[in-house]
Amino acid sequence: MHPRVWRWVLGAAVLAAAMSACEEPFGLSLPPEPALERGAGETLGPSASFEMTGVYATGTTRQHIDLQVAPAGEHVTVSSSAGSVEGLIVGKVGYFRGHDFLTRHMGTDPLSQSVVNAAGNAWWKGSVGLAPQLPDLTDGATFRATFLGSAATRRTDHVAVQGIPAVELSGQRADVYISAIQPYRLLRVVLKPGVEIDGVTDADLEYSNAGRDFGIAAPADVIDFSNLSTLPPIYTVVSVDTSGCASAAQCEVSAQLKNLGGATGAKSRSTVLFEMHDAATNQLLGSCTATVFNDVGYNAVTTASCTLSAQAANAATVTATVTNPGRAS
């Protein structure tokens, strides 16, 4: 073989070896940044569906979020040490459930707490503003303006997220990870320390399930707090009648009850605990429990009665306390 030809073959072999030893040599096959940015934006596009999971902080509270977004609406669960709340946003209507969350947002008066207990863990209507508002992290156009373009000043190739080859685009606000494989899906966002976006800090969020149908739809059998008749019975005591205690042998007591809720949906029947106490010493003299067998509708009145296990006493008081079990889960 001619020496010149031999040198050409040798040079080609060396070049081929070098190319095989390195992934994507000289950056020739690395995805261009405009394509990466476009793919990330389309992941969060108006007609897209995706799931965002991870953690962030609001103030000093660390929270975990699982958010599913689709053209039909949103399904979100947010949990922290204070409890959890689940939300569905369908159209312009919000539906929520979570006993701890409802307790914190209702009054502390007995009636408000009775409403909370009656609601149980059922779905109830609420303002869509109760759901996390995270446009910089969930809207494609806003996301690109906040984190990409001129906001991304450093690129790192050959990283991986969820086992997927990825490209890291970083700036002063966050590290953004985008799949290095078409269609260049958004995979992860990590906010920089001290940066606050959409009212949250210390966020580490992963994106997955692009294009999935999450089956988001409005729930059935929803409580509307503007219409208390959608609640199960919430009985309150109007008055206590002890006229049946005239006999020395027994003491029949009754209570007039008003229903501030509806007539159906409770997991069990409401009950009334009657207790007789000595007026001077507050010593318990006797008690009995009555069941409300005939439920009535909103703002209607019914009665419940039973016989105390104590003889009538002149210096005694009788109290009645209602237990409303609340909605069946």
C-alpha positions, 0 to 999 in steps of 0.5 A: 500500500502506498505510504500516503494511502496508509497514512490516510487509512491510519488517520481515519481509524484514529478518528473513528476510534476517538468518535467511538470513545466519546458520546456525541463528539464536538457537540455535533449531535447535542440538541440545540437550546431553542429546541430544548426550550420549545419542548419544555414549553410544550410540555406545559402547553395549554392543551398538554397534560402532565403531572408535577410532584415534589416538595416546596416551602411556603414560609416555614412550612414544608409541603409535598405536592402532587399536581395533575394538569389536563385540558379538563382541569386539575387534580391536586393534593397538598400535604404537610405536617398540618394535614392534607387537602385534595382539590379538583378544579373543573372549569371555574369551579373548585372542589375540595376535601380534607378535614384538617384544612376545613377546620383551619378555615372555618370559625372556632364557634360551636356551630362552625365546628359542627358544620366541619364535623358534619362535612367529614371527608366529603367533597365541598365547593370552594373558591379555585383560589384555594388551590395552589397558584403556580403559573411560573411552574405550570404554564408553558409560556410563563415558564420559558420567560421565567427560567429559560432564554436569557434567564438560563446562563449555563448549560450542562449536557450528559446528566440524567433525571428519572433515568432519562438522558437530560440537559441542565439549563441553569440560571440565577433562579433555578436549575432546569432539566430537559430530556435530551431526547425528542420531544425534549420534555421538561423533567425537573426544576430545582429553585436556587436557595433563597429564590421565591417563585409563585410564593414558594421557595426551596422547590424540587419538582419533577414532571412526568406522565406527559399526555396522560388522561387523568380522568379529571371530572367534577365529583358527585354528591358535593357539599355547598356551604352556601346551601346547608341542606346539602349537609347531613343532619346538624341538630342543635338543642332548642330547649330541654323539657323535664316535666316528665320528672314529676314521678319519684320513680323515674325521670323522663326528659326530652329535648327539642332539636333544630336541624341546621343541615339536611336530612340525609347522608349521615354515616349514622343517626344523631344522638342526644346525651341527657345528664342530671347534675346536682346543682350545688355539687355538680355531681352526676346523678344520672344520664341517658342517651336518646337517638334521633330516629325521625330526621327532618329537613333544614331548619325543621324541628324534632324531639328526642327523649329518654328516661334518666337512670336517676330519681328526680331531685329538687336541686338538679339541672338537666343538660342535653348534648347532641352528637352529629356523626357527620357524612359517611366517607 
